[in-house]
Amino acid sequence: MTGNPFDGLPGREEVLPGPQATGGIRPLTATGLYARIRSELGGRGPDSEDLAVLCGELLAAFTPDAAWLWLQGYEPHLGARPLDVLAVAGTDPVRDAIRTYLQGAFE
């Protein structure tokens, strides 16, 4: 898979109303989330296809902005930041942490 798999995804570009409603700060889009993760990893971590699957799971659990914040924060299930785990161990532990988070959210 080449490029960003979220390019042109209908309905994902307008997560929130335009920049005037957010004080001039544009909300992160699905495409932006994928690109930001890829950039942050700097060539480390999963291949494009695995990252696309992970982004899909993140977007099922969070808005793009919330997903980015979750990736940067400490996750007790992982014992580290999800971005750091992603770079070193790939998508499986991070996907497990997302599932654990969702199970806790709905119990």
Backbone as XML, in Angstrom:
<?xml version="1.0"?>
<chain id="A" units="angstrom">
  <residue number="1" name="MET">
    <atom name="N" x="0.859" y="-1.167" z="0.000"/>
    <atom name="CA" x="0.000" y="0.000" z="0.000"/>
    <atom name="C" x="0.904" y="1.228" z="0.000"/>
  </residue>
  <residue number="2" name="THR">
    <atom name="N" x="0.611" y="2.166" z="-0.863"/>
    <atom name="CA" x="1.404" y="3.390" z="-0.912"/>
    <atom name="C" x="0.509" y="4.581" z="-0.642"/>
  </residue>
  <residue number="3" name="GLY">
    <atom name="N" x="1.099" y="5.659" z="-0.161"/>
    <atom name="CA" x="0.331" y="6.866" z="0.109"/>
    <atom name="C" x="-0.507" y="6.733" z="1.353"/>
  </residue>
  <residue number="4" name="ASN">
    <atom name="N" x="-1.323" y="7.729" z="1.573"/>
    <atom name="CA" x="-2.173" y="7.760" z="2.747"/>
    <atom name="C" x="-3.500" y="7.102" z="2.403"/>
  </residue>
  <residue number="5" name="PRO">
    <atom name="N" x="-3.860" y="6.002" z="3.061"/>
    <atom name="CA" x="-5.096" y="5.309" z="2.724"/>
    <atom name="C" x="-6.351" y="6.091" z="3.082"/>
  </residue>
  <residue number="6" name="PHE">
    <atom name="N" x="-6.206" y="7.172" z="3.827"/>
    <atom name="CA" x="-7.367" y="7.954" z="4.230"/>
    <atom name="C" x="-7.612" y="9.149" z="3.313"/>
  </residue>
  <residue number="7" name="ASP">
    <atom name="N" x="-6.746" y="9.356" z="2.294"/>
    <atom name="CA" x="-6.964" y="10.446" z="1.350"/>
    <atom name="C" x="-8.298" y="10.248" z="0.642"/>
  </residue>
  <residue number="8" name="GLY">
    <atom name="N" x="-9.085" y="11.287" z="0.589"/>
    <atom name="CA" x="-10.352" y="11.252" z="-0.126"/>
    <atom name="C" x="-11.463" y="10.507" z="0.574"/>
  </residue>
  <residue number="9" name="LEU">
    <atom name="N" x="-11.261" y="10.120" z="1.810"/>
    <atom name="CA" x="-12.286" y="9.411" z="2.554"/>
    <atom name="C" x="-13.468" y="10.352" z="2.779"/>
  </residue>
  <residue number="10" name="PRO">
    <atom name="N" x="-14.640" y="10.030" z="2.266"/>
    <atom name="CA" x="-15.763" y="10.960" z="2.381"/>
    <atom name="C" x="-16.213" y="11.146" z="3.823"/>
  </residue>
  <residue number="11" name="GLY">
    <atom name="N" x="-16.555" y="12.374" z="4.151"/>
    <atom name="CA" x="-17.125" y="12.679" z="5.445"/>
    <atom name="C" x="-16.138" y="12.819" z="6.575"/>
  </residue>
  <residue number="12" name="ARG">
    <atom name="N" x="-14.850" y="12.642" z="6.328"/>
    <atom name="CA" x="-13.866" y="12.719" z="7.396"/>
    <atom name="C" x="-13.161" y="14.071" z="7.430"/>
  </residue>
  <residue number="13" name="GLU">
    <atom name="N" x="-13.317" y="14.878" z="6.410"/>
    <atom name="CA" x="-12.607" y="16.150" z="6.356"/>
    <atom name="C" x="-13.237" y="17.190" z="7.288"/>
  </residue>
  <residue number="14" name="GLU">
    <atom name="N" x="-14.527" y="17.118" z="7.522"/>
    <atom name="CA" x="-15.221" y="18.081" z="8.372"/>
    <atom name="C" x="-15.598" y="17.437" z="9.703"/>
  </residue>
  <residue number="15" name="VAL">
    <atom name="N" x="-14.619" y="17.258" z="10.553"/>
    <atom name="CA" x="-14.886" y="16.666" z="11.862"/>
    <atom name="C" x="-15.653" y="17.648" z="12.732"/>
  </residue>
  <residue number="16" name="LEU">
    <atom name="N" x="-15.259" y="18.905" z="12.672"/>
    <atom name="CA" x="-15.923" y="19.986" z="13.380"/>
    <atom name="C" x="-16.184" y="21.107" z="12.381"/>
  </residue>
  <residue number="17" name="PRO">
    <atom name="N" x="-17.026" y="22.074" z="12.727"/>
    <atom name="CA" x="-17.207" y="23.208" z="11.832"/>
    <atom name="C" x="-15.868" y="23.896" z="11.562"/>
  </residue>
  <residue number="18" name="GLY">
    <atom name="N" x="-15.829" y="24.746" z="10.561"/>
    <atom name="CA" x="-14.615" y="25.411" z="10.107"/>
    <atom name="C" x="-13.806" y="26.094" z="11.199"/>
  </residue>
  <residue number="19" name="PRO">
    <atom name="N" x="-12.659" y="26.651" z="10.833"/>
    <atom name="CA" x="-11.740" y="27.225" z="11.818"/>
    <atom name="C" x="-12.334" y="28.367" z="12.638"/>
  </residue>
  <residue number="20" name="GLN">
    <atom name="N" x="-13.328" y="29.050" z="12.117"/>
    <atom name="CA" x="-13.938" y="30.138" z="12.878"/>
    <atom name="C" x="-14.624" y="29.623" z="14.135"/>
  </residue>
  <residue number="21" name="ALA">
    <atom name="N" x="-15.093" y="28.383" z="14.129"/>
    <atom name="CA" x="-15.774" y="27.813" z="15.287"/>
    <atom name="C" x="-14.780" y="27.259" z="16.319"/>
  </residue>
  <residue number="22" name="THR">
    <atom name="N" x="-13.519" y="27.104" z="15.936"/>
    <atom name="CA" x="-12.523" y="26.537" z="16.845"/>
    <atom name="C" x="-11.423" y="27.539" z="17.162"/>
  </residue>
  <residue number="23" name="GLY">
    <atom name="N" x="-11.707" y="28.817" z="17.031"/>
    <atom name="CA" x="-10.725" y="29.836" z="17.359"/>
    <atom name="C" x="-9.553" y="29.877" z="16.400"/>
  </residue>
  <residue number="24" name="GLY">
    <atom name="N" x="-9.759" y="29.473" z="15.157"/>
    <atom name="CA" x="-8.696" y="29.500" z="14.165"/>
    <atom name="C" x="-7.863" y="28.235" z="14.114"/>
  </residue>
  <residue number="25" name="ILE">
    <atom name="N" x="-8.135" y="27.281" z="15.011"/>
    <atom name="CA" x="-7.401" y="26.024" z="15.008"/>
    <atom name="C" x="-8.226" y="24.996" z="14.251"/>
  </residue>
  <residue number="26" name="ARG">
    <atom name="N" x="-7.655" y="24.460" z="13.199"/>
    <atom name="CA" x="-8.385" y="23.464" z="12.408"/>
    <atom name="C" x="-8.312" y="22.106" z="13.099"/>
  </residue>
  <residue number="27" name="PRO">
    <atom name="N" x="-9.418" y="21.393" z="13.162"/>
    <atom name="CA" x="-9.388" y="20.062" z="13.771"/>
    <atom name="C" x="-8.577" y="19.099" z="12.907"/>
  </residue>
  <residue number="28" name="LEU">
    <atom name="N" x="-8.017" y="18.100" z="13.525"/>
    <atom name="CA" x="-7.266" y="17.075" z="12.829"/>
    <atom name="C" x="-8.245" y="16.195" z="12.058"/>
  </residue>
  <residue number="29" name="THR">
    <atom name="N" x="-7.872" y="15.812" z="10.859"/>
    <atom name="CA" x="-8.702" y="14.917" z="10.042"/>
    <atom name="C" x="-8.133" y="13.505" z="10.105"/>
  </residue>
  <residue number="30" name="ALA">
    <atom name="N" x="-8.854" y="12.548" z="9.547"/>
    <atom name="CA" x="-8.352" y="11.176" z="9.475"/>
    <atom name="C" x="-7.043" y="11.134" z="8.695"/>
  </residue>
  <residue number="31" name="THR">
    <atom name="N" x="-6.984" y="11.845" z="7.593"/>
    <atom name="CA" x="-5.771" y="11.914" z="6.793"/>
    <atom name="C" x="-4.640" y="12.541" z="7.588"/>
  </residue>
  <residue number="32" name="GLY">
    <atom name="N" x="-4.952" y="13.602" z="8.318"/>
    <atom name="CA" x="-3.946" y="14.274" z="9.129"/>
    <atom name="C" x="-3.415" y="13.393" z="10.250"/>
  </residue>
  <residue number="33" name="LEU">
    <atom name="N" x="-4.291" y="12.583" z="10.846"/>
    <atom name="CA" x="-3.868" y="11.677" z="11.908"/>
    <atom name="C" x="-2.855" y="10.672" z="11.371"/>
  </residue>
  <residue number="34" name="TYR">
    <atom name="N" x="-3.177" y="10.042" z="10.257"/>
    <atom name="CA" x="-2.270" y="9.068" z="9.640"/>
    <atom name="C" x="-0.922" y="9.720" z="9.327"/>
  </residue>
  <residue number="35" name="ALA">
    <atom name="N" x="-0.962" y="10.888" z="8.708"/>
    <atom name="CA" x="0.269" y="11.585" z="8.328"/>
    <atom name="C" x="1.085" y="11.990" z="9.559"/>
  </residue>
  <residue number="36" name="ARG">
    <atom name="N" x="0.417" y="12.434" z="10.611"/>
    <atom name="CA" x="1.117" y="12.862" z="11.827"/>
    <atom name="C" x="1.787" y="11.670" z="12.516"/>
  </residue>
  <residue number="37" name="ILE">
    <atom name="N" x="1.106" y="10.534" z="12.564"/>
    <atom name="CA" x="1.710" y="9.341" z="13.161"/>
    <atom name="C" x="2.922" y="8.918" z="12.345"/>
  </residue>
  <residue number="38" name="ARG">
    <atom name="N" x="2.757" y="8.842" z="11.033"/>
    <atom name="CA" x="3.848" y="8.438" z="10.139"/>
    <atom name="C" x="5.051" y="9.367" z="10.324"/>
  </residue>
  <residue number="39" name="SER">
    <atom name="N" x="4.791" y="10.671" z="10.409"/>
    <atom name="CA" x="5.860" y="11.648" z="10.588"/>
    <atom name="C" x="6.547" y="11.476" z="11.944"/>
  </residue>
  <residue number="40" name="GLU">
    <atom name="N" x="5.757" y="11.287" z="12.985"/>
    <atom name="CA" x="6.304" y="11.133" z="14.331"/>
    <atom name="C" x="7.177" y="9.884" z="14.436"/>
  </residue>
  <residue number="41" name="LEU">
    <atom name="N" x="6.797" y="8.821" z="13.746"/>
    <atom name="CA" x="7.565" y="7.582" z="13.809"/>
    <atom name="C" x="8.867" y="7.687" z="13.021"/>
  </residue>
  <residue number="42" name="GLY">
    <atom name="N" x="8.924" y="8.578" z="12.058"/>
    <atom name="CA" x="10.156" y="8.801" z="11.304"/>
    <atom name="C" x="10.740" y="7.562" z="10.657"/>
  </residue>
  <residue number="43" name="GLY">
    <atom name="N" x="9.909" y="6.729" z="10.078"/>
    <atom name="CA" x="10.392" y="5.534" z="9.410"/>
    <atom name="C" x="10.475" y="4.304" z="10.301"/>
  </residue>
  <residue number="44" name="ARG">
    <atom name="N" x="10.286" y="4.476" z="11.605"/>
    <atom name="CA" x="10.266" y="3.327" z="12.518"/>
    <atom name="C" x="8.854" y="2.788" z="12.578"/>
  </residue>
  <residue number="45" name="GLY">
    <atom name="N" x="8.697" y="1.630" z="13.144"/>
    <atom name="CA" x="7.362" y="1.115" z="13.399"/>
    <atom name="C" x="6.745" y="0.366" z="12.242"/>
  </residue>
  <residue number="46" name="PRO">
    <atom name="N" x="5.417" y="0.312" z="12.224"/>
    <atom name="CA" x="4.686" y="-0.561" z="11.290"/>
    <atom name="C" x="4.725" y="-0.066" z="9.855"/>
  </residue>
  <residue number="47" name="ASP">
    <atom name="N" x="4.416" y="-1.005" z="8.932"/>
    <atom name="CA" x="4.299" y="-0.611" z="7.530"/>
    <atom name="C" x="2.980" y="0.134" z="7.324"/>
  </residue>
  <residue number="48" name="SER">
    <atom name="N" x="2.794" y="0.665" z="6.141"/>
    <atom name="CA" x="1.629" y="1.506" z="5.849"/>
    <atom name="C" x="0.306" y="0.787" z="6.050"/>
  </residue>
  <residue number="49" name="GLU">
    <atom name="N" x="0.258" y="-0.477" z="5.652"/>
    <atom name="CA" x="-1.001" y="-1.223" z="5.780"/>
    <atom name="C" x="-1.374" y="-1.437" z="7.246"/>
  </residue>
  <residue number="50" name="ASP">
    <atom name="N" x="-0.409" y="-1.841" z="8.060"/>
    <atom name="CA" x="-0.683" y="-2.033" z="9.494"/>
    <atom name="C" x="-1.060" y="-0.719" z="10.168"/>
  </residue>
  <residue number="51" name="LEU">
    <atom name="N" x="-0.397" y="0.361" z="9.762"/>
    <atom name="CA" x="-0.714" y="1.666" z="10.335"/>
    <atom name="C" x="-2.116" y="2.107" z="9.937"/>
  </residue>
  <residue number="52" name="ALA">
    <atom name="N" x="-2.526" y="1.800" z="8.709"/>
    <atom name="CA" x="-3.879" y="2.149" z="8.261"/>
    <atom name="C" x="-4.932" y="1.408" z="9.087"/>
  </residue>
  <residue number="53" name="VAL">
    <atom name="N" x="-4.686" y="0.129" z="9.377"/>
    <atom name="CA" x="-5.619" y="-0.652" z="10.204"/>
    <atom name="C" x="-5.686" y="-0.048" z="11.603"/>
  </residue>
  <residue number="54" name="LEU">
    <atom name="N" x="-4.522" y="0.287" z="12.172"/>
    <atom name="CA" x="-4.494" y="0.909" z="13.488"/>
    <atom name="C" x="-5.264" y="2.224" z="13.490"/>
  </residue>
  <residue number="55" name="CYS">
    <atom name="N" x="-5.068" y="3.045" z="12.461"/>
    <atom name="CA" x="-5.792" y="4.327" z="12.382"/>
    <atom name="C" x="-7.296" y="4.097" z="12.326"/>
  </residue>
  <residue number="56" name="GLY">
    <atom name="N" x="-7.717" y="3.083" z="11.600"/>
    <atom name="CA" x="-9.140" y="2.760" z="11.557"/>
    <atom name="C" x="-9.682" y="2.413" z="12.930"/>
  </residue>
  <residue number="57" name="GLU">
    <atom name="N" x="-8.918" y="1.650" z="13.698"/>
    <atom name="CA" x="-9.352" y="1.295" z="15.051"/>
    <atom name="C" x="-9.339" y="2.513" z="15.973"/>
  </residue>
  <residue number="58" name="LEU">
    <atom name="N" x="-8.317" y="3.356" z="15.825"/>
    <atom name="CA" x="-8.286" y="4.594" z="16.610"/>
    <atom name="C" x="-9.505" y="5.458" z="16.322"/>
  </residue>
  <residue number="59" name="LEU">
    <atom name="N" x="-9.865" y="5.573" z="15.040"/>
    <atom name="CA" x="-10.993" y="6.424" z="14.655"/>
    <atom name="C" x="-12.342" y="5.820" z="15.036"/>
  </residue>
  <residue number="60" name="ALA">
    <atom name="N" x="-12.368" y="4.520" z="15.283"/>
    <atom name="CA" x="-13.592" y="3.898" z="15.797"/>
    <atom name="C" x="-13.763" y="4.193" z="17.285"/>
  </residue>
  <residue number="61" name="ALA">
    <atom name="N" x="-12.641" y="4.484" z="17.960"/>
    <atom name="CA" x="-12.685" y="4.735" z="19.401"/>
    <atom name="C" x="-12.665" y="6.213" z="19.762"/>
  </residue>
  <residue number="62" name="PHE">
    <atom name="N" x="-12.001" y="7.036" z="18.949"/>
    <atom name="CA" x="-11.765" y="8.444" z="19.268"/>
    <atom name="C" x="-11.999" y="9.329" z="18.050"/>
  </residue>
  <residue number="63" name="THR">
    <atom name="N" x="-12.164" y="10.612" z="18.289"/>
    <atom name="CA" x="-12.066" y="11.572" z="17.191"/>
    <atom name="C" x="-10.583" y="11.637" z="16.803"/>
  </residue>
  <residue number="64" name="PRO">
    <atom name="N" x="-10.246" y="12.157" z="15.630"/>
    <atom name="CA" x="-8.824" y="12.252" z="15.265"/>
    <atom name="C" x="-7.986" y="13.032" z="16.281"/>
  </residue>
  <residue number="65" name="ASP">
    <atom name="N" x="-8.501" y="14.159" z="16.782"/>
    <atom name="CA" x="-7.748" y="14.936" z="17.778"/>
    <atom name="C" x="-7.561" y="14.159" z="19.078"/>
  </residue>
  <residue number="66" name="ALA">
    <atom name="N" x="-8.609" y="13.486" z="19.549"/>
    <atom name="CA" x="-8.509" y="12.702" z="20.775"/>
    <atom name="C" x="-7.565" y="11.515" z="20.586"/>
  </residue>
  <residue number="67" name="ALA">
    <atom name="N" x="-7.580" y="10.910" z="19.399"/>
    <atom name="CA" x="-6.666" y="9.799" z="19.114"/>
    <atom name="C" x="-5.219" y="10.262" z="19.201"/>
  </residue>
  <residue number="68" name="TRP">
    <atom name="N" x="-4.929" y="11.443" z="18.658"/>
    <atom name="CA" x="-3.566" y="11.970" z="18.713"/>
    <atom name="C" x="-3.134" y="12.224" z="20.160"/>
  </residue>
  <residue number="69" name="LEU">
    <atom name="N" x="-4.033" y="12.779" z="20.958"/>
    <atom name="CA" x="-3.714" y="13.009" z="22.371"/>
    <atom name="C" x="-3.487" y="11.689" z="23.101"/>
  </residue>
  <residue number="70" name="TRP">
    <atom name="N" x="-4.314" y="10.686" z="22.829"/>
    <atom name="CA" x="-4.160" y="9.385" z="23.470"/>
    <atom name="C" x="-2.815" y="8.764" z="23.097"/>
  </residue>
  <residue number="71" name="LEU">
    <atom name="N" x="-2.428" y="8.855" z="21.833"/>
    <atom name="CA" x="-1.148" y="8.297" z="21.380"/>
    <atom name="C" x="0.046" y="8.943" z="22.069"/>
  </residue>
  <residue number="72" name="GLN">
    <atom name="N" x="-0.082" y="10.212" z="22.429"/>
    <atom name="CA" x="1.022" y="10.946" z="23.050"/>
    <atom name="C" x="1.063" y="10.796" z="24.572"/>
  </residue>
  <residue number="73" name="GLY">
    <atom name="N" x="-0.033" y="10.379" z="25.160"/>
    <atom name="CA" x="-0.115" y="10.295" z="26.619"/>
    <atom name="C" x="0.309" y="8.937" z="27.140"/>
  </residue>
  <residue number="74" name="TYR">
    <atom name="N" x="0.517" y="8.876" z="28.436"/>
    <atom name="CA" x="0.869" y="7.618" z="29.090"/>
    <atom name="C" x="-0.338" y="6.700" z="29.115"/>
  </residue>
  <residue number="75" name="GLU">
    <atom name="N" x="-0.158" y="5.472" z="28.689"/>
    <atom name="CA" x="-1.237" y="4.481" z="28.695"/>
    <atom name="C" x="-0.867" y="3.380" z="29.695"/>
  </residue>
  <residue number="76" name="PRO">
    <atom name="N" x="-1.607" y="3.277" z="30.824"/>
    <atom name="CA" x="-1.270" y="2.299" z="31.862"/>
    <atom name="C" x="-1.200" y="0.854" z="31.360"/>
  </residue>
  <residue number="77" name="HIS">
    <atom name="N" x="-2.065" y="0.496" z="30.427"/>
    <atom name="CA" x="-2.065" y="-0.874" z="29.901"/>
    <atom name="C" x="-0.737" y="-1.192" z="29.214"/>
  </residue>
  <residue number="78" name="LEU">
    <atom name="N" x="-0.123" y="-0.191" z="28.600"/>
    <atom name="CA" x="1.149" y="-0.384" z="27.904"/>
    <atom name="C" x="2.358" y="-0.076" z="28.786"/>
  </residue>
  <residue number="79" name="GLY">
    <atom name="N" x="2.149" y="0.737" z="29.803"/>
    <atom name="CA" x="3.255" y="1.166" z="30.636"/>
    <atom name="C" x="4.142" y="2.190" z="29.958"/>
  </residue>
  <residue number="80" name="ALA">
    <atom name="N" x="3.616" y="2.836" z="28.928"/>
    <atom name="CA" x="4.387" y="3.812" z="28.145"/>
    <atom name="C" x="3.426" y="4.595" z="27.251"/>
  </residue>
  <residue number="81" name="ARG">
    <atom name="N" x="3.997" y="5.506" z="26.482"/>
    <atom name="CA" x="3.185" y="6.213" z="25.483"/>
    <atom name="C" x="2.903" y="5.268" z="24.314"/>
  </residue>
  <residue number="82" name="PRO">
    <atom name="N" x="1.667" y="5.221" z="23.812"/>
    <atom name="CA" x="1.381" y="4.366" z="22.665"/>
    <atom name="C" x="2.289" y="4.635" z="21.458"/>
  </residue>
  <residue number="83" name="LEU">
    <atom name="N" x="2.654" y="5.889" z="21.206"/>
    <atom name="CA" x="3.552" y="6.178" z="20.080"/>
    <atom name="C" x="4.901" y="5.486" z="20.248"/>
  </residue>
  <residue number="84" name="ASP">
    <atom name="N" x="5.427" y="5.471" z="21.466"/>
    <atom name="CA" x="6.714" y="4.820" z="21.707"/>
    <atom name="C" x="6.612" y="3.315" z="21.519"/>
  </residue>
  <residue number="85" name="VAL">
    <atom name="N" x="5.529" y="2.726" z="22.015"/>
    <atom name="CA" x="5.309" y="1.289" z="21.850"/>
    <atom name="C" x="5.138" y="0.963" z="20.376"/>
  </residue>
  <residue number="86" name="LEU">
    <atom name="N" x="4.415" y="1.777" z="19.658"/>
    <atom name="CA" x="4.203" y="1.590" z="18.224"/>
    <atom name="C" x="5.529" y="1.552" z="17.472"/>
  </residue>
  <residue number="87" name="ALA">
    <atom name="N" x="6.435" y="2.447" z="17.821"/>
    <atom name="CA" x="7.733" y="2.516" z="17.153"/>
    <atom name="C" x="8.588" y="1.283" z="17.425"/>
  </residue>
  <residue number="88" name="VAL">
    <atom name="N" x="8.482" y="0.731" z="18.629"/>
    <atom name="CA" x="9.353" y="-0.366" z="19.032"/>
    <atom name="C" x="8.724" y="-1.739" z="18.797"/>
  </residue>
  <residue number="89" name="ALA">
    <atom name="N" x="7.441" y="-1.868" z="19.121"/>
    <atom name="CA" x="6.800" y="-3.192" z="19.119"/>
    <atom name="C" x="5.729" y="-3.372" z="18.049"/>
  </residue>
  <residue number="90" name="GLY">
    <atom name="N" x="5.419" y="-2.338" z="17.275"/>
    <atom name="CA" x="4.409" y="-2.462" z="16.232"/>
    <atom name="C" x="2.991" y="-2.213" z="16.725"/>
  </residue>
  <residue number="91" name="THR">
    <atom name="N" x="2.028" y="-2.610" z="15.918"/>
    <atom name="CA" x="0.636" y="-2.253" z="16.175"/>
    <atom name="C" x="-0.087" y="-3.163" z="17.167"/>
  </residue>
  <residue number="92" name="ASP">
    <atom name="N" x="0.327" y="-4.411" z="17.297"/>
    <atom name="CA" x="-0.452" y="-5.359" z="18.117"/>
    <atom name="C" x="-0.648" y="-4.899" z="19.563"/>
  </residue>
  <residue number="93" name="PRO">
    <atom name="N" x="0.401" y="-4.491" z="20.287"/>
    <atom name="CA" x="0.160" y="-4.057" z="21.671"/>
    <atom name="C" x="-0.719" y="-2.808" z="21.756"/>
  </residue>
  <residue number="94" name="VAL">
    <atom name="N" x="-0.583" y="-1.914" z="20.780"/>
    <atom name="CA" x="-1.380" y="-0.683" z="20.785"/>
    <atom name="C" x="-2.840" y="-1.013" z="20.478"/>
  </residue>
  <residue number="95" name="ARG">
    <atom name="N" x="-3.064" y="-1.927" z="19.556"/>
    <atom name="CA" x="-4.437" y="-2.346" z="19.247"/>
    <atom name="C" x="-5.074" y="-3.015" z="20.465"/>
  </residue>
  <residue number="96" name="ASP">
    <atom name="N" x="-4.294" y="-3.829" z="21.201"/>
    <atom name="CA" x="-4.802" y="-4.444" z="22.434"/>
    <atom name="C" x="-5.172" y="-3.376" z="23.456"/>
  </residue>
  <residue number="97" name="ALA">
    <atom name="N" x="-4.357" y="-2.332" z="23.550"/>
    <atom name="CA" x="-4.636" y="-1.240" z="24.505"/>
    <atom name="C" x="-5.905" y="-0.496" z="24.124"/>
  </residue>
  <residue number="98" name="ILE">
    <atom name="N" x="-6.146" y="-0.321" z="22.832"/>
    <atom name="CA" x="-7.388" y="0.336" z="22.384"/>
    <atom name="C" x="-8.590" y="-0.510" z="22.787"/>
  </residue>
  <residue number="99" name="ARG">
    <atom name="N" x="-8.491" y="-1.817" z="22.560"/>
    <atom name="CA" x="-9.595" y="-2.718" z="22.943"/>
    <atom name="C" x="-9.825" y="-2.693" z="24.459"/>
  </residue>
  <residue number="100" name="THR">
    <atom name="N" x="-8.741" y="-2.682" z="25.222"/>
    <atom name="CA" x="-8.856" y="-2.611" z="26.679"/>
    <atom name="C" x="-9.517" y="-1.302" z="27.098"/>
  </residue>
  <residue number="101" name="TYR">
    <atom name="N" x="-9.112" y="-0.211" z="26.475"/>
    <atom name="CA" x="-9.711" y="1.089" z="26.757"/>
    <atom name="C" x="-11.217" y="1.060" z="26.478"/>
  </residue>
  <residue number="102" name="LEU">
    <atom name="N" x="-11.588" y="0.518" z="25.335"/>
    <atom name="CA" x="-13.017" y="0.465" z="24.968"/>
    <atom name="C" x="-13.801" y="-0.439" z="25.909"/>
  </residue>
  <residue number="103" name="GLN">
    <atom name="N" x="-13.229" y="-1.540" z="26.328"/>
    <atom name="CA" x="-13.922" y="-2.421" z="27.268"/>
    <atom name="C" x="-14.175" y="-1.714" z="28.586"/>
  </residue>
  <residue number="104" name="GLY">
    <atom name="N" x="-13.198" y="-0.963" z="29.047"/>
    <atom name="CA" x="-13.359" y="-0.202" z="30.292"/>
    <atom name="C" x="-14.358" y="0.921" z="30.146"/>
  </residue>
  <residue number="105" name="ALA">
    <atom name="N" x="-14.418" y="1.503" z="28.961"/>
    <atom name="CA" x="-15.325" y="2.614" z="28.719"/>
    <atom name="C" x="-16.783" y="2.153" z="28.700"/>
  </residue>
  <residue number="106" name="PHE">
    <atom name="N" x="-17.007" y="0.892" z="28.348"/>
    <atom name="CA" x="-18.386" y="0.422" z="28.201"/>
    <atom name="C" x="-18.796" y="-0.551" z="29.293"/>
  </residue>
  <residue number="107" name="GLU">
    <atom name="N" x="-17.999" y="-0.679" z="30.333"/>
    <atom name="CA" x="-18.387" y="-1.573" z="31.442"/>
    <atom name="C" x="-19.081" y="-0.804" z="32.526"/>
  </residue>
</chain>
